Amino acid sequence: MRKTEVIPVGRDETVHGLIRKMRESVSPRIIIYSPTRVPFLRNEINLRLLKYYSEEEEKELVLVVKDRTVKKIAARLGMEIKEKLEAEKEEKPEAYQNHLPIELEEMTAEAVPVREEEVPLAVPPVRGGRLLLALGIAGFSLLVAAFVLFRPRLSIIVHPATRDHMFRTVATVGLNFSEREVLQGNIPLKIREKQDELGVSLATTGRKRVGHVPAKGNVFFINSSVNPIIVPKGTVVATKTGMKFVTTKPVVVPKKSTRYELGVPTGENYGQAEVEVEAVEKGTVGNVERQTITVIEGHLANTLHVINPQRFTTGEDRLVPVVQEEDLQRAEVEAKRQVALRAESVVNELTEEGYLLLPELMTTEIGQLRAEQPIGTESSTLTVKVAYKIAAPLLNKTHLYKWLEQNMYQTIPSGFRPVTNEIACREVKAEGKLDAAKVNVLAVAKIRGQINRDKVMQAVTGKTLAQAKEALIAFPEVGLVEFAAKPEVDFVPRHSYQVRLIVPSER
């Protein structure tokens, strides 16, 4: 009955941990048991590693898995697969061929190992000295083969370093460039425009006095004719300076009369009539001094006289808001600010899929302001409208990344290569005018070290494992170093066929 050990595999397991468990096991037969899908087992390289180390430790390896992908890869590699765990039973020993080390993409380098078995030479039957010579040659060949076969061997597993490579480049963008000029650093721009009108309202700051209550007072009409005269309502009287008043009601001015004393005429009395008048213009301008209203407009001026015996004081003014030049200037400044904010808010509207907006190169054209309330208008608010046009430059991402890819290869440090062609832009700043502007781009790409077998062997040959690991870790392209060998191996062998260099693929 062969002793078997079952090693269950969980989702948090790694291929290196599984190899360690397999090598530490004392059982000659190992069963890898995975009832669920484990991502790292679906990698052909990992399965090759398991197969290689099982053969290196001379252990029989059996996979008991449910994952069809794992089964398919394992079958292609010639690994034994079972559907479920079964009770141990006596099995016939199977012969396993010691496969060459795994071939890991283009990064794996290895030496061809010495064959496990030497085919004995066919020696024709001879007699005497010839027979002894032939037996001696055959024995010597067997001794040499055994010496080579049982010399210590070492596997060096070198994980390349993976890191972010940041680089900066400057390109020229413009409206007149074509796609053919991208690799020369001249990238074409696309323009999207938006036209609209914006209205701005703000409170006026101007103030002025205006008439509020018209001045009123009484005037006397004096009649020097021999007939009474009717003064109709609305008759206009005025001062010599032109301040006009109108009568508020009709009045009859009596005729003049003769004054007698003891039957003797001694003089004449002119006819008089008092009536209220009101200033045509409201406000304190109608508050005139006494005896200043002396003019009668119309035909009545031929027969009548007018006078105001008292000063007028009832006219009142009030302060009202008014549009002034300063208000118009403030409205223009606010309109430009609002247009700038509108330009920022429409960025998402102007951006297209597959393009990058360059806000530093956005332009805004503002038309002439139109004020709805002219200067001097009595109004508490001023409303202005302005037409504007926003031009947004767009940079094609395909063109940009084509230029970045070319610059990335020129800036990658020696000993590294890109993991993928993916490049991320960390910062894009533009300055200049649309016909030819400079764009400064800070980009990052993931790079991976390239392991050179000759360089590795020169650095570690003949050194202790600790010294070899320290020497390899000093290389910037090396991330992690592991050694796989029997406990008695303390030094890196000097013969290349005793050393296997394995470079796992890490993406």
Secondary structure, DSSP 8 states (H G I E B T S, - for coil): ---EEEEE--TT--HHHHHHHHHH---SEEEEEESS--GGGG-HHHHHHHHHHHHHTT-EEEEEE--HHHHHHHHHTT-EEESS--------------------TTT-EE-----SS----------HHHHHHHHHHHHHHHHHHHHHHTS--EEEEEEE-EEEEEEEEEEEEETT--GGGGGGTEEEEEEEEEEEEEEEEEE--EEEEEEEE--EEEEEEEE-SSS-EEE-TT-EEEETT--EEEESS-EEE---EEEEETTEEEEEE-EEEEEEEEESS-SGGG---TT-EEEE-SGGGGTEEEE-SS-----EEEEEEE--HHHHHHHHHHHHHHHHHHHHHTHHHH--TTEEE-GGG-EEEE---EESS-TT-B-SEEEEEEEEEEEEEEEEHHHHHHHHHHHHHHHS-TTEEEEEEEEEEEEEEEEEETTEEEEEEEEEEEEEE---HHHHHHHHTTSBHHHHHHHHHTSTTEEEEEEEE-TT--B--SSGGGEEEE-----
